[in-house]
């Protein structure tokens, strides 16, 4: 079996000759690789890693650095970030008020760099036999707070629900366009990334997640499946309460499992808040 076959077999709950793995390091904020070099007497261990899942680069360049401002950068959606901090901090959200009047989402041409497809095809051709994954970065919930600021987005869910639902719907349309533009490539799975949870449960509450986020994720998952590809979603925090929902709407791979997070929790504040 090759690595691609192993990953697909495991997704289908089938035995493989060994369990495929993917092990990466956050080199920007950790010295773990250097410490492993010391432990093993050099860097030879690095060449023995054979990650079964390979990730294509994001289709956009990310933040555009403002050379005159130095510490600040702007994303495609109009939010300003302070980039000398990790993680980057929002300085000015694109939407200062809970309204989309006068706001324009980036076009698909702006969302997909012109050379991305050629680069992606070259990477996959250079490493056949691996499970290749495409991704777009911030998910629906995350993109709402990058547009409004984290505190504002959480308040919008409760105080400005019609605006928040419209924002989530427009973002889902925007992300569907991006996915449509990428699905013609021969990768194997699409990785969504949306941190719905904190350590004790769902940030906006499971009831509101089911009402606002779930229907859009169902459509996105269905589109990926129709293209013959698997769905993967990275979620931080405790999402035990909505895992059955994710299975119901077509999630194939849940990434990642946090041992510190609650395995089951009902988020009373949001779920009982009318």
Rosetta blueprint (number, residue, H / E / L):
1 X L
2 X L
3 X H
4 X H
5 X H
6 X H
7 X H
8 X H
9 X H
10 X H
11 X H
12 X L
13 X L
14 X L
15 X L
16 X L
17 X L
18 X L
19 X L
20 X L
21 X L
22 X L
23 X L
24 X L
25 X L
26 X L
27 X L
28 X L
29 X L
30 X L
31 X L
32 X H
33 X H
34 X H
35 X H
36 X H
37 X H
38 X H
39 X H
40 X H
41 X L
42 X L
43 X L
44 X H
45 X H
46 X H
47 X H
48 X L
49 X L
50 X L
51 X L
52 X L
53 X E
54 X E
55 X E
56 X L
57 X L
58 X L
59 X L
60 X L
61 X L
62 X L
63 X L
64 X E
65 X E
66 X L
67 X L
68 X L
69 X L
70 X L
71 X L
72 X E
73 X E
74 X E
75 X L
76 X L
77 X L
78 X L
79 X L
80 X E
81 X E
82 X E
83 X L
84 X L
85 X L
86 X L
87 X L
88 X L
89 X E
90 X E
91 X E
92 X E
93 X L
94 X L
95 X L
96 X L
97 X L
98 X L
99 X L
100 X L
101 X L
102 X L
103 X L
104 X L
105 X L
106 X L
107 X L
108 X H
109 X H
110 X H
111 X H
112 X L
113 X L
114 X L
115 X L
116 X H
117 X H
118 X H
119 X H
120 X H
121 X H
122 X H
123 X H
124 X H
125 X H
126 X H
127 X L
128 X L
129 X L
130 X L
131 X E
132 X E
133 X E
134 X E
135 X E
136 X E
137 X E
138 X E
139 X L
140 X H
141 X H
142 X H
143 X H
144 X H
145 X H
146 X H
147 X H
148 X H
149 X L
150 X H
151 X H
152 X H
153 X H
154 X H
155 X H
156 X H
157 X H
158 X H
159 X H
160 X L
161 X H
162 X H
163 X H
164 X H
165 X H
166 X H
167 X H
168 X H
169 X H
170 X H
171 X H
172 X H
173 X H
174 X H
175 X H
176 X H
177 X H
178 X H
179 X H
180 X H
181 X H
182 X H
183 X L
184 X L
185 X L
186 X L
187 X L
188 X L
189 X E
190 X E
191 X E
192 X E
193 X E
194 X L
195 X L
196 X L
197 X E
198 X E
199 X L
200 X L
201 X E
202 X E
203 X L
204 X L
205 X L
206 X H
207 X H
208 X H
209 X H
210 X H
211 X H
212 X H
213 X L
214 X H
215 X H
216 X H
217 X H
218 X H
219 X H
220 X H
221 X H
222 X H
223 X H
224 X H
225 X H
226 X H
227 X L
228 X L
229 X L
230 X E
231 X E
232 X E
233 X E
234 X E
235 X L
236 X L
237 X L
238 X L
239 X L
240 X H
241 X H
242 X H
243 X H
244 X H
245 X H
246 X H
247 X H
248 X H
249 X H
250 X L
251 X L
252 X L
253 X E
254 X E
255 X E
256 X L
257 X L
258 X L
259 X L
260 X L
261 X L
262 X L
263 X L
264 X L
265 X L
266 X L
267 X L
268 X H
269 X H
270 X H
271 X H
272 X L
273 X L
274 X L
